[in-house]
Structures are given as structure tokens and as C-alpha cells.
Amino acid sequence: MTTLRGRRRRPLLVLGLLGLLAGPAGVLPAAGATDEDPALEQQLSGDERVVEEAAELGLGHVDMGPLFLDGSWTFMVHDDSSAAESVWRHTEQTVFRVDDAALRTVPDDPAYDFLHAEPGQPVHVLPQTQDPDVVWLGWNTQDPEVMERIDRGVTMRLDGVEGPGSMVVYLQSGNLGAPEPLWDSENPDPQDLWVDVNTHTHANWVFTEPGVYLAQVTLTADLVDGDRVSDTRTLRFAVGTGTSAEEALAASPLPVPGPGSDAGEPAPAADEAGSGGVDLTGTLLLGTAVAAAALVILFAVTTLLGRRSKKRALADRTQGAGA
């Protein structure tokens, strides 16, 4: 599990650079952001409104994160892209627009082989450092009620991705820092990311093909009162200028994992469960019982036939003696 740590009551700003040029024509490191960027000095008041209408977010600062909505732990989108007001939005009513302004070229560097794209291939990137031409997507655990009620932090788990290409999320710190993959859609297993309380993080989001992507994410936390809370939602991306945001909004969310695959409770392994989740242990016991019963019946039939054969042989000898 990858861990992102922060300090209680003080935002942790995980900054870095994207090792791709700001345009598709070449490949050079971009300059890293600084802590002086006012957009990074984020603190939530707890008074932000929850809006109900659908939205397409293609510019500005946006985070995903937990909120206690009407008392219930809820995975939502914190939209800080407007200078007028910071609000919370529902994931099912939000589309992250990734236009062709986000196109970058994959470096000719083995360190980026994890992107599932060839060197020189154009890919769509939402960068870790803010680019005014694309949406700046991250996550936070900074709502005041969330900080008060959760114990230490949150597990943010990628359950799966549906889309025409690969989606990779990674961090990169400093001009010479190696990229650190966090989520990879080509990995079929759930991928956990630990996020400390009061953390504010941005990362690089890379999409190898244009189209609609659905990413299912589960947020789970242990509360200070001993309860555990969890919520699973689908993030929606319209990648490429020609991709319809309406199509992304209309797409059905990915199936929610069953209880056996909840955070901290892994799903049955392949050698423990058969097709459809059948318990092979129970099946084996049933098969053993059936086999034992069959042996008992076979023994009884064999014994009965043997006794009949003996009686018939005795009767034949008695008749022969009388003759």
C-alpha cells in the first residue's frame, strides 16, 4: 500500500513535476511549482455548499475527498475552480474534461515504461503541478468534521477502470525524482492508497487513448469512536476534445464490489473459490460424503449377493445328494 502522510491541522502539499513537456512537440522536464502558489494553501471551512446540478470541470483546482453529508460518510468532489465559491459536487453528476490541451509526449526514458505507451506517443495528462489550460485534479482529507472524526487517515482504493486505453496515476518529486506509480488500470487487483488526515495532494493522471473513462474508487476510514465507514463511487472522465461529456454522464457506474472485497477484507483467492464464488471446501466435503455413502451401498450389495450365492450352492449340493 502506498502511503501519503500529512500533519494534523496543517495541510501537506505534495508537489512535484511532470516529466513531460507542456506540449506534444518535445520532451523536457517542466518547472516544479512552489509552496507560494496561493491555490495550494487550502483550508476548508466546513460551510461549503453541496450543489446538485451536473457539471463539466475542465479548468481550475478540483479535489476528490470524503464529506459527512447529512451525517453519512460520502465520497464527493470538492470544486474550487471558481473564484466566486468553493462547493462540493456529487461524483455521479461530475465529469472531468481532459481536452487536447492536455496532450503530452511520452519521454524516451525507461523510467516511464509503466505508462503503457511507446516513447513519442501522445497521451492526455492532467499534471501534478497546476497548468492553467487543464483541470488540476487531486484529493484531500481536510473537511473539518472529517478531520475530527477519522482515526489517522483514509484508505483510498482503486477498484477498477473502464475505458478505451490505460489510466495511470503517479507522483514525481523534484527535477530528478523518479516517478512513483500509485494506480494502474492494467493491474486487475484493487490498489490501496493510504492518505493521512488533513492531507492535500495532487498527482499526474495519464490516459493513453481518447474516450470515456470510468474509475471506481472506494474511500474507507476507521473513526475515533471505533466505527468503520466506507463509500464507493465512480469518477467520470471525458478524454479528448471530441469526447462527449454527456456520454460520460450517462455511462452506468461500475458494479460496486461485494462484501468479500471490502477494504481490509480481501476477496477469496482463486484457489479458495470456484466459479461464481462457490466454496470449494464445502463442495469437497459433500463429494467425500457422497463417495462414502456409495462405498457403503456397494459393500452391502456385494455382501447380499455373496450370501445368495452361498445359499444357491448349498441347495444344489443337497439336491445332488438326494438324487
N, C-alpha and C positions, 0 to 999 in steps of 0.2 A: 504494500500500500504506500503510495506517495503521500508525504506529509507536508502541509504548508502551515507554518506556525506564526502566530501573532501574539501581541501582548494585550492583556485585558485592559480595556478602556483607552487603548492607544492604537490607531489603525496601523496595520502592517502593509506597506506599499511594496508589493513585489514587482520590481521594474526590470526591464531588460531591453534587448533589441532584437529585431527580427533579422536573421542573417540573409535577407533577400533585399534587392534594390527596391526603391519606391516606385518602380515602373518595370514593364516587361522587357525593356531593351537590354538590360545587363544585370550583372550580379555583383553587388558590393554591400558591405555592412552598412546599415543605417545608423545614424547617431542615436544614442540612448537618451531617454527622457530624464529629467531631473526631478527631485523632490519639490522644486519650486513651482511646478505646474499646479495652479490652484484647483484643477479638476481632480487631482489626486488627494487633496486634503479634505476627504469626505467624512462627514459625520451625519448620521440620520437622527432626526428629532423624535420620530415615533408618531408624528402628526401627519405624515404624508397620506394623501388621499388614495383610495383604491378606485380606479376607473374601470368601467365595464365595457366600453366600446372597443372594437377591433382596431389594431394599429400596425403599421408597417414602419419598422425602425431601420433606417439606412444611414443615419449620421448621428454623431454625438456619443455621449457617455451612457452606457447601459450595463447594469449588473443583474445577475440572477441570484436568488437567495431565499432564505426562509422568512416567513412572517406568521405571526399568530393572528389569523383572520377570523374574527368573531370567536376567538378562543381556540381555534383549531390550527394546528401546525400545517402550513401551506407553502408549497414551493411556488414562487412568483418571480416576476421580472420587475426590477427597480429601474424606472425610466428617468434618467437625469439628463436627457438630451435637450430638453427645452430650458431656456434661461428663465422662463416665467415660473415654472413649477416642477418640483420633483414628485413623481407619482409611482404607485405600484400598479402593475398590469397582470392579468391572467395569462398564463403561458398558452392556453388554447386559443386566445384571441390576439396573439402577438406573432408577427413574422419578422425575422431578422433579414433585412435586404442586403445581399452581398453583390453589388453591381460590378461591372467590368473595370471600374476604377480600382478594384481590389486585386487585379491581375498582377502577379509577380512571376519571376522565372526561377525555377529550381536551380540552386547552385551546383556546380560540378565539384562536389565535395562529398566523400563517403559518409561524413557525419550526418548528412541529410537523407540517407538511404531509407530511413524509416517513413518518409513521406509517401512511399508507394508511387513515385513519379520519377521519370527519367530526367537527368540533367538537361537543362534548357527548356523543359516542358513548362508551359504557362499553367499556373494554378491560381485559384482565388484565395486570398489571405486576409483575414481580419487580424491586424498586428497587435502585438503586446504593448507597443508604445503607440500613443494616440496619433492617428492620421486624420486630418480634418475632412478627407474625402470619403471615409467609410465609417461604419459604426464601430465603436470601441467597446467590445464585449468582455465582461469579466464576471466576478461573483463576489458577494460579501456576506458576512455574518454580523452585521452592525446594527440591526434594528434593536432599540433599547430593551424591549421585552424579551427578544431572543437572547441578548447578552445576559440578562438577569436570570433566565430560566434554564438555559442549557448548561450541561456539565462539561466543561473543557472545550468542546467543539462539535463539528458536524462531519459525518461521512457522506461524501458526495459521490455517488456511484453511477457510472455509465452502464446501462443495461444492454443497449444495442442501438444500432444506427441503420436506417433505411434510406438509400439514395443511389444515384447513378454511378457514383465513384466512392473514393475513400475520404473519410474525415479524420484528421489528426489534430490533437490539441497538445501544445508543448510550451515549455518555458525556456528562456535563454537569458542569462545574466551577463551583462558587460560585453565589451567588444570581443573578448577572446573566450567567453564562456561557451561550453559545449551545450548543445540543445538537450533538453530533458523532456522526453515524451511523457505525457500524462494519460491521454486517452487515444486509442487507436481503433477505428471501426473495423479493421481487419482482424482484430482479436475477438474471437467468439465468446470469450468469458467475460463476466461482469468485472469492471475495473474500478476499484475503490480509490478515492482521493480524500485524505483527511485534511480538514480545514479548521484551524483554531478559532475560538470565539474572537469576535472583533477583528476579523481579517478582511482585507480588501485586496483582491488580486486580479490582474489581467494577464492573459496568455495569448499565444498565437493560435488561430483557428485556420486550418488549411483544408480546402476542398479541391479534389483533383479533377472533377468534371462539373459542368453546369447542370442545374436541375434542382428539384425539390429534395431536401434532406430532412428527415425526422430523427431526432436524437432523444432517446428516452433516458431520463436521469431520475434517480431516487435520492432524496435527502433524508437522512436518518440521524437522530440525536438522542442521547440519554439526558434526561432532565435532572435537575438538582433534587427533585422530590422522589427520584427513583423510577419514574415512568420512562418509557421509550416511545418516541414519536417518529413517524415516517410518512413521506408523501412522494408519489411517483407522478411525473408529468412528462409531456413530450415537447421538446423545443423544435421550432419550425424555422427552416432556412430556405429562402429563395435565392439560389446562387446563379449568377449570370444576369446581365441586363434583360435578356429575353425571357427569363423565367417568371411565371405569373405568381404574384403574391396571393391572389385569390385561390389558386390551385393549392398552395401551401396551407392556407387557412382551412380549405375544405378537406384536406387529407385526413383520413382516420388516424387517431393516435395509435401508437404501437401497443400491443397487448401488455397489460400490467403483469409482472412476474407473480407467480403463485407464492403461497406462504413458505414453501420449502426453499425459495431463493431469496428470502428477505435478508436484509443486511445483518451479518453476524450469524446467519443460519444458511449455510450453503445448500444448494440443490443436491439431490442424490447423485453420486458418481455413476459413470456408465456401467461399472461392474456391480452396482448395488440396485439398480433399477433397470427394468427392461422397457420395451415399447409401451408408451402411454403411462409410464411411471409405475408399472406393476412391480410389486416387491418380490424379487426372486427368492428370498428366504422363505416366504410363505408358500410360494409355488413348489419349492424343493421339498418342504415338509409334507405338503399334500401329496406330491408324487411318491414320496417314501411310504406314506401310509397306504396309498393305493397298491403299491407293489407288495407290501407286506400282506395286505388282505388277499391279493391274488395268490401268493405263496401258500397261505393258509387254506384257501379253497382248493388249490391244486393238490396239496397234501391230503386233504380229506377225500377228494375224488379218487386219488391213487390208492389210498387205504381201502376204500369201499370196493373198488374194482378188484383189489387183491383178495379180499375176503370172499367175494363172489366166485372168483376163480378157484379158490381152495375148496369151497363147498361143492362146486361142479365136479372137480376132480375126485373128491371123496365119494360123491354119488355114483360116478362112473365105475369106480373100483368096486363098490358094493353090488352094483348090478352085475358086474363081470363075475364076481364070486358066486352069486346065486345061480348063474347060468350053468 
